[in-house]
Amino acid sequence: MIVVAFDGGDLENEFQGLSIPFFLLKEKCFFDLSVMKKLRRLIQKESVRIIHSHSETGLFTAVIASLGLGVKKILHLHGLNFRSFTWPRKLLYFFLTHITDKNIAVSNSHLHSLGKLPYFKGLSNFKVLYNGIDLKKFTLNRGTLRQELKLPPHSVLLGMIGNFNWVRNQLFVCQAALASLQEDPNLFLIFAGSKNNIHPKYFQDCINFCIDQNIKDRVHFLGRREDIDNILSSLDIFVYASEMDTFGIAVVEAMYKNVPVLVNDITPFVEITDNGRYAQLYKSLDAEDFQRKLGALLAKTPSSNLNSSDWVKRMFSIESHINQLRILYATLVGCSTLPTTK
């Protein structure tokens, strides 16, 4: 296995530190012939048999670079906002998904939604593969968020993890939890996630609401955080609101920690919580239903089974994800088993 990236980013150092070869081929433009030539030489030198891409532009570069080399191609789709794409980008997706050997959706509901789009309709080369969570990064340690925020030891913490953007709806969580925050002085709400510098409105609207409702001292905005295990270990209830999603990694991580989860009932969340068996589902954008379900969780009378870690281990572990990938790779190259790679 080798990893090729066409740009840097927040995780670049982690990739550089991997025990497998990592190559950074920085593209200057969409159709960068020099990068395509370098990639083609790399594909030949490393005897690459499968290209697995999480980016449509990256896969397009790889398709051109591997012409005539008989390399199998996989496109891993993660998003759903195809309707907002320009026509050239839609055509690129149409082209790529029709020439790949396999396209991957991250949940059954994701696949169902993709199947409704005209440029994916009728395609049979799709497979569902749940995202894999590295469970080794989570511990049984007690979180230290109360000490950090100088909150009373007996305080009750609600929390949501995710950057502020058009997909997530932190403002709704503030609005729906307002009555509980006003009634209970021991209740606090935290948000872990970055402000979007291009669209700061999503973050600022939350700040303004908390100021207007006089709950600014009860709601804490932590910004970007790496210590997700610490945050989840500190929470009494994990709350979440999403306008649109395809999987829900933060929700799965909270379930693995056996934190009571309150999440809206969009179809991906219904799926990953096993129809609400491992979480409390509330009707999307229904503040009254949110408040009722939150009240049940605060009273410790949830209707859901909170022993959700075994479910997550079985369905969403990185080991399960990799095992399924190995089977897919072996099938594509015609092997009964996939040999161990460096």
Residue pairs with C-beta under 8 A, 6 or more apart in sequence:
1 20
1 341
1 342
2 20
2 21
2 22
2 23
2 42
2 46
2 48
3 15
3 18
3 20
3 21
3 22
3 23
4 22
4 23
4 24
4 25
4 39
4 42
5 12
5 15
5 22
5 23
5 24
5 25
6 24
6 25
6 26
6 27
6 35
6 55
6 57
6 58
6 61
7 24
7 26
7 27
8 24
8 26
12 24
15 22
16 22
19 342
20 342
21 46
23 42
25 35
25 38
25 39
25 42
26 35
27 35
27 61
28 34
28 35
30 57
32 61
35 61
36 61
36 64
36 65
37 65
39 61
39 62
39 65
39 66
40 65
40 66
40 69
42 48
43 51
43 62
43 65
43 66
43 69
43 71
44 69
48 66
48 71
49 71
49 72
49 333
50 71
50 72
50 73
50 74
50 329
50 332
50 333
51 59
51 62
51 66
51 71
51 72
51 73
51 74
52 74
52 76
52 325
53 59
53 62
53 73
53 74
53 75
53 76
54 76
54 78
56 75
56 89
56 92
56 93
56 96
57 92
59 73
59 75
59 96
59 100
60 92
60 96
62 71
62 73
63 73
63 96
63 99
66 73
72 101
72 332
72 333
73 99
73 100
73 101
74 100
74 101
74 102
74 103
74 104
74 328
74 332
75 96
75 97
75 100
75 102
75 103
75 104
76 103
76 104
76 106
76 129
77 103
77 104
77 105
77 106
77 110
77 114
78 106
78 246
78 247
79 246
80 110
80 113
80 114
80 244
80 245
80 246
81 244
82 90
82 93
82 117
82 119
83 117
85 93
90 119
91 119
93 119
93 120
94 119
97 103
97 119
97 120
97 123
97 125
98 123
100 125
101 125
101 332
102 125
102 126
102 127
102 328
102 332
103 123
103 125
103 126
103 127
104 126
104 127
104 128
104 129
105 111
105 114
105 126
105 127
105 128
105 129
105 246
106 128
106 129
106 130
106 131
106 246
106 247
107 128
107 130
107 246
107 247
107 268
107 271
107 272
108 128
108 271
109 246
109 267
109 268
109 270
109 271
110 128
110 246
110 247
110 268
111 126
111 128
112 267
113 246
113 267
114 120
114 126
115 121
115 123
115 126
120 126
127 328
129 321
129 324
129 325
129 328
130 247
130 272
130 315
130 316
130 320
130 321
131 247
131 249
131 252
131 316
131 321
132 316
132 317
132 318
132 319
132 320
132 321
132 322
133 249
133 252
133 253
133 256
133 312
133 316
133 317
133 318
134 318
135 256
135 312
135 313
135 317
135 318
137 228
137 229
138 229
138 232
138 253
138 256
138 257
139 229
139 233
141 229
141 230
141 233
142 233
142 234
143 230
143 231
143 232
143 233
143 234
143 235
144 230
144 234
145 151
145 157
145 190
145 230
145 231
145 234
145 235
146 152
146 153
146 155
146 157
146 234
149 188
149 190
149 220
151 157
151 188
152 186
154 186
155 186
155 187
155 188
156 184
156 186
156 187
156 188
156 236
156 237
156 298
157 188
157 189
157 190
157 234
157 235
157 236
157 237
158 177
158 187
158 188
158 189
158 190
158 235
158 236
158 237
158 238
158 239
158 294
159 189
159 190
159 191
159 192
159 231
159 232
159 234
159 235
159 237
159 238
159 239
160 168
160 170
160 173
160 189
160 190
160 191
160 192
160 193
160 238
160 239
160 240
160 241
160 250
161 191
161 192
161 193
161 225
161 228
161 231
161 232
161 238
161 250
161 253
161 254
162 168
162 170
162 192
162 193
162 240
162 250
163 193
163 194
163 195
163 196
163 224
164 170
164 191
164 193
164 194
164 195
164 196
164 202
164 203
164 206
165 196
165 199
165 202
166 199
166 202
166 243
167 242
167 243
167 244
167 245
168 193
168 202
168 240
168 241
168 242
168 243
169 241
169 242
169 243
169 285
170 191
170 193
170 202
170 203
170 206
170 241
171 202
171 205
171 206
171 209
172 241
172 285
172 287
172 290
173 189
173 239
173 240
173 241
173 290
174 189
174 206
174 209
174 210
174 213
174 215
174 219
175 209
175 287
176 241
176 287
176 290
176 291
176 294
177 189
177 239
177 290
177 291
177 294
178 213
178 215
179 291
180 187
180 291
180 294
180 295
180 298
181 187
181 188
181 189
181 215
181 218
181 219
182 213
182 215
184 298
187 218
187 298
188 218
188 219
188 220
189 218
189 219
189 220
189 239
190 219
190 220
190 221
190 222
190 231
190 235
191 206
191 219
191 220
191 221
191 222
192 222
192 223
192 224
192 225
192 228
192 231
193 222
193 223
193 224
193 225
194 223
194 224
195 202
195 203
195 204
195 223
196 202
196 203
203 221
206 219
206 221
207 216
207 221
210 216
210 218
210 219
222 231
225 231
228 253
229 257
232 238
232 253
232 254
232 257
232 259
233 257
235 254
235 259
236 259
236 260
237 259
237 260
237 261
237 262
237 294
237 297
237 298
238 250
238 251
238 254
238 259
238 260
238 261
238 262
238 263
239 262
239 263
239 294
240 248
240 250
240 251
240 254
240 261
240 262
240 263
240 264
240 269
241 263
241 264
241 284
242 248
242 263
242 264
242 266
242 269
244 266
245 266
245 268
245 269
246 268
247 268
247 272
248 263
248 268
248 269
248 272
251 261
251 263
251 269
251 272
251 273
251 279
252 272
252 312
252 316
254 261
255 261
255 272
255 273
255 278
255 279
255 308
255 309
255 311
255 312
256 308
256 309
256 312
256 313
256 316
257 309
258 306
258 307
258 308
258 309
260 279
260 280
260 297
260 302
260 304
260 306
261 273
261 278
261 279
261 280
261 304
261 308
262 279
262 280
262 282
262 290
262 293
262 294
262 297
263 269
263 273
263 279
263 280
263 281
263 282
264 281
264 282
264 283
264 284
264 285
265 276
265 281
265 282
265 283
265 284
266 284
269 279
269 281
270 276
270 281
272 315
272 316
273 279
273 281
273 304
273 308
274 311
276 304
277 304
277 305
277 311
278 304
278 305
278 306
278 308
278 311
279 304
279 308
280 293
280 296
280 297
280 302
280 303
280 304
281 293
282 289
282 290
282 292
282 293
283 289
296 302
296 303
314 320
326 338
327 338
329 338
330 336
330 337
330 338
